[in-house]
Amino acid sequence: MNNNDILIRLRYTFDIKDSDMLDIFALGGVTLTLEELRVILKKQEPDTDRDQALSRENLERFLNGFIISQRGVKRDKEGQEVPATFDMTSDALINNVTIKKIKIAMTYTTDHLQDFLAQSGKTVSTSELSAILRNKNHRNYKPAGDQILRNMLKGMALDYRGKS
């Protein structure tokens, strides 16, 4: 999956308007014009680079902004703002980090994620999903393939947008 394909699917699933997309990017620290956003939201050809229209960093900034838009700014015990994390250090981590950040933003449980996957026809065990959500340095970490992320986003769309 291309980075902008992830963004397109999230936008469709949650029915996010252009102005809200720009606001979410701004919360993540990226200032875009409407024209730049429309370029990002254009479907890429399958054989192009994964980050041709949307860099890995800007995808993660959008996801961080999405968390802030849904849950507010994270604060420590003293009330100081905690800076967002940037965990997409390689293309191999994009799917796992995307799943984790959506889970955080929407306060999903692993049961929710399993339900979304089941709605799209994919069965994932609790232990397999737990391995996907682990830190990349954990011995039981498992990379999430494009199919897992694609099916999860499809199941979320079916749940939020209806079965039609």
C-alpha positions as a Markdown table, in Angstrom:
| # | Residue | x | y | z |
|---|---|---|---|---|
| 1 | Met | 0.0 | 0.0 | 0.0 |
| 2 | Asn | 1.2 | 3.5 | -0.8 |
| 3 | Asn | 1.2 | 6.0 | 2.1 |
| 4 | Asn | -1.4 | 8.2 | 0.5 |
| 5 | Asp | -3.6 | 5.1 | 0.0 |
| 6 | Ile | -3.7 | 4.7 | 3.8 |
| 7 | Leu | -4.7 | 8.3 | 4.1 |
| 8 | Ile | -7.4 | 8.0 | 1.4 |
| 9 | Arg | -8.9 | 5.0 | 3.2 |
| 10 | Leu | -8.9 | 6.7 | 6.6 |
| 11 | Arg | -10.5 | 9.8 | 5.0 |
| 12 | Tyr | -13.2 | 7.6 | 3.4 |
| 13 | Thr | -13.8 | 5.6 | 6.6 |
| 14 | Phe | -14.3 | 8.5 | 8.9 |
| 15 | Asp | -15.8 | 10.8 | 6.2 |
| 16 | Ile | -13.2 | 13.5 | 6.9 |
| 17 | Lys | -13.8 | 16.8 | 5.0 |
| 18 | Asp | -10.9 | 18.6 | 3.2 |
| 19 | Ser | -10.9 | 21.4 | 5.8 |
| 20 | Asp | -10.7 | 18.9 | 8.6 |
| 21 | Met | -7.9 | 17.0 | 6.9 |
| 22 | Leu | -5.9 | 20.3 | 6.8 |
| 23 | Asp | -6.7 | 20.9 | 10.5 |
| 24 | Ile | -5.5 | 17.3 | 11.4 |
| 25 | Phe | -2.3 | 17.8 | 9.4 |
| 26 | Ala | -1.8 | 21.1 | 11.2 |
| 27 | Leu | -2.3 | 19.5 | 14.6 |
| 28 | Gly | 0.5 | 17.1 | 13.6 |
| 29 | Gly | 2.8 | 20.0 | 12.6 |
| 30 | Val | 2.3 | 20.0 | 8.8 |
| 31 | Thr | 0.9 | 23.1 | 7.0 |
| 32 | Leu | -0.6 | 22.2 | 3.6 |
| 33 | Thr | -2.6 | 24.1 | 1.1 |
| 34 | Leu | -5.8 | 22.6 | -0.3 |
| 35 | Glu | -4.0 | 22.0 | -3.6 |
| 36 | Glu | -1.2 | 20.1 | -1.9 |
| 37 | Leu | -3.8 | 18.0 | 0.0 |
| 38 | Arg | -5.6 | 17.2 | -3.3 |
| 39 | Val | -2.3 | 16.0 | -4.8 |
| 40 | Ile | -1.8 | 13.7 | -1.8 |
| 41 | Leu | -5.3 | 12.4 | -2.0 |
| 42 | Lys | -4.9 | 11.4 | -5.7 |
| 43 | Lys | -4.5 | 7.6 | -6.2 |
| 44 | Gln | -1.0 | 6.7 | -7.2 |
| 45 | Glu | -0.1 | 4.2 | -9.8 |
| 46 | Pro | 0.7 | 0.8 | -8.3 |
| 47 | Asp | 4.4 | 0.7 | -9.4 |
| 48 | Thr | 5.3 | 4.1 | -7.9 |
| 49 | Asp | 7.4 | 4.6 | -4.7 |
| 50 | Arg | 5.4 | 4.1 | -1.5 |
| 51 | Asp | 6.1 | 7.7 | -0.4 |
| 52 | Gln | 5.9 | 9.5 | -3.8 |
| 53 | Ala | 2.9 | 11.6 | -2.8 |
| 54 | Leu | 3.1 | 11.4 | 1.0 |
| 55 | Ser | 6.3 | 10.9 | 3.0 |
| 56 | Arg | 6.5 | 8.5 | 5.8 |
| 57 | Glu | 7.1 | 11.4 | 8.2 |
| 58 | Asn | 4.0 | 13.3 | 7.0 |
| 59 | Leu | 1.8 | 10.2 | 7.3 |
| 60 | Glu | 2.9 | 9.8 | 10.9 |
| 61 | Arg | 2.4 | 13.5 | 11.5 |
| 62 | Phe | -1.2 | 13.1 | 10.2 |
| 63 | Leu | -1.7 | 10.1 | 12.5 |
| 64 | Asn | -0.4 | 12.1 | 15.4 |
| 65 | Gly | -2.7 | 15.0 | 14.5 |
| 66 | Phe | -5.6 | 12.5 | 14.3 |
| 67 | Ile | -4.8 | 11.3 | 17.8 |
| 68 | Ile | -4.8 | 14.9 | 19.1 |
| 69 | Ser | -8.1 | 15.7 | 17.2 |
| 70 | Gln | -9.8 | 12.7 | 18.8 |
| 71 | Arg | -8.3 | 12.6 | 22.3 |
| 72 | Gly | -6.6 | 15.9 | 22.9 |
| 73 | Val | -3.0 | 16.7 | 23.6 |
| 74 | Lys | -1.2 | 14.2 | 25.8 |
| 75 | Arg | 0.1 | 15.6 | 29.1 |
| 76 | Asp | 2.4 | 14.2 | 31.8 |
| 77 | Lys | 1.8 | 14.2 | 35.6 |
| 78 | Glu | 2.9 | 17.9 | 35.9 |
| 79 | Gly | 0.5 | 18.9 | 33.1 |
| 80 | Gln | 3.2 | 19.5 | 30.5 |
| 81 | Glu | 2.5 | 18.6 | 26.9 |
| 82 | Val | 4.2 | 15.3 | 25.9 |
| 83 | Pro | 5.6 | 15.5 | 22.4 |
| 84 | Ala | 4.2 | 13.0 | 19.8 |
| 85 | Thr | 6.3 | 10.0 | 19.0 |
| 86 | Phe | 7.8 | 9.2 | 15.6 |
| 87 | Asp | 8.1 | 5.5 | 15.3 |
| 88 | Met | 8.0 | 5.0 | 11.5 |
| 89 | Thr | 11.8 | 4.8 | 11.2 |
| 90 | Ser | 11.5 | 2.5 | 8.2 |
| 91 | Asp | 9.0 | 1.4 | 5.6 |
| 92 | Ala | 8.7 | -2.0 | 7.3 |
| 93 | Leu | 7.1 | -0.3 | 10.4 |
| 94 | Ile | 4.5 | 1.8 | 8.6 |
| 95 | Asn | 1.6 | -0.7 | 8.9 |
| 96 | Asn | 2.3 | -1.6 | 12.5 |
| 97 | Val | 2.6 | 2.0 | 13.6 |
| 98 | Thr | -0.5 | 3.0 | 11.6 |
| 99 | Ile | -2.6 | 0.3 | 13.3 |
| 100 | Lys | -1.3 | 1.3 | 16.8 |
| 101 | Lys | -2.0 | 5.0 | 16.2 |
| 102 | Ile | -5.5 | 4.4 | 14.9 |
| 103 | Lys | -6.1 | 2.2 | 17.9 |
| 104 | Ile | -5.0 | 5.0 | 20.2 |
| 105 | Ala | -6.9 | 7.7 | 18.4 |
| 106 | Met | -10.2 | 5.9 | 18.4 |
| 107 | Thr | -9.7 | 4.1 | 21.8 |
| 108 | Tyr | -10.1 | 0.7 | 20.2 |
| 109 | Thr | -9.5 | -2.5 | 22.0 |
| 110 | Thr | -8.0 | -5.6 | 20.4 |
| 111 | Asp | -11.6 | -6.9 | 20.2 |
| 112 | His | -12.5 | -4.0 | 18.0 |
| 113 | Leu | -9.6 | -4.6 | 15.7 |
| 114 | Gln | -10.4 | -8.3 | 15.5 |
| 115 | Asp | -14.0 | -7.4 | 14.7 |
| 116 | Phe | -12.9 | -5.1 | 11.9 |
| 117 | Leu | -10.7 | -7.8 | 10.4 |
| 118 | Ala | -13.5 | -10.4 | 10.7 |
| 119 | Gln | -15.9 | -8.0 | 8.9 |
| 120 | Ser | -13.5 | -8.0 | 5.9 |
| 121 | Gly | -13.1 | -11.7 | 6.0 |
| 122 | Lys | -9.7 | -12.0 | 7.8 |
| 123 | Thr | -9.3 | -13.9 | 11.0 |
| 124 | Val | -6.5 | -12.9 | 13.3 |
| 125 | Ser | -5.9 | -14.5 | 16.7 |
| 126 | Thr | -5.5 | -12.4 | 19.8 |
| 127 | Ser | -1.8 | -13.5 | 20.1 |
| 128 | Glu | -1.1 | -12.6 | 16.5 |
| 129 | Leu | -2.7 | -9.2 | 16.9 |
| 130 | Ser | -0.8 | -8.7 | 20.2 |
| 131 | Ala | 2.5 | -9.4 | 18.3 |
| 132 | Ile | 1.6 | -6.8 | 15.7 |
| 133 | Leu | 0.9 | -4.2 | 18.4 |
| 134 | Arg | 4.2 | -4.8 | 20.3 |
| 135 | Asn | 7.3 | -2.7 | 20.2 |
| 136 | Lys | 9.6 | -3.5 | 17.3 |
| 137 | Asn | 12.4 | -4.6 | 19.7 |
| 138 | His | 10.2 | -7.1 | 21.6 |
| 139 | Arg | 11.1 | -10.7 | 20.9 |
| 140 | Asn | 7.5 | -11.5 | 19.9 |
| 141 | Tyr | 7.0 | -8.6 | 17.6 |
| 142 | Lys | 5.5 | -9.4 | 14.2 |
| 143 | Pro | 5.4 | -7.1 | 11.2 |
| 144 | Ala | 1.9 | -6.4 | 9.8 |
| 145 | Gly | 1.6 | -6.9 | 6.1 |
| 146 | Asp | -0.3 | -4.7 | 3.7 |
| 147 | Gln | -3.1 | -7.3 | 3.7 |
| 148 | Ile | -3.7 | -6.9 | 7.5 |
| 149 | Leu | -3.8 | -3.1 | 7.3 |
| 150 | Arg | -5.9 | -3.1 | 4.2 |
| 151 | Asn | -8.5 | -5.6 | 5.7 |
| 152 | Met | -8.6 | -3.6 | 9.0 |
| 153 | Leu | -9.3 | -0.4 | 7.1 |
| 154 | Lys | -11.9 | -2.1 | 5.0 |
| 155 | Gly | -13.6 | -3.6 | 8.1 |
| 156 | Met | -13.6 | -0.1 | 9.7 |
| 157 | Ala | -15.2 | 1.4 | 6.6 |
| 158 | Leu | -17.9 | -1.3 | 6.6 |
| 159 | Asp | -18.5 | -0.7 | 10.3 |
| 160 | Tyr | -18.7 | 3.1 | 10.0 |
| 161 | Arg | -20.1 | 3.6 | 6.6 |
| 162 | Gly | -22.6 | 0.7 | 6.6 |
| 163 | Lys | -22.7 | -2.4 | 4.5 |
| 164 | Ser | -24.0 | -0.9 | 1.3 |
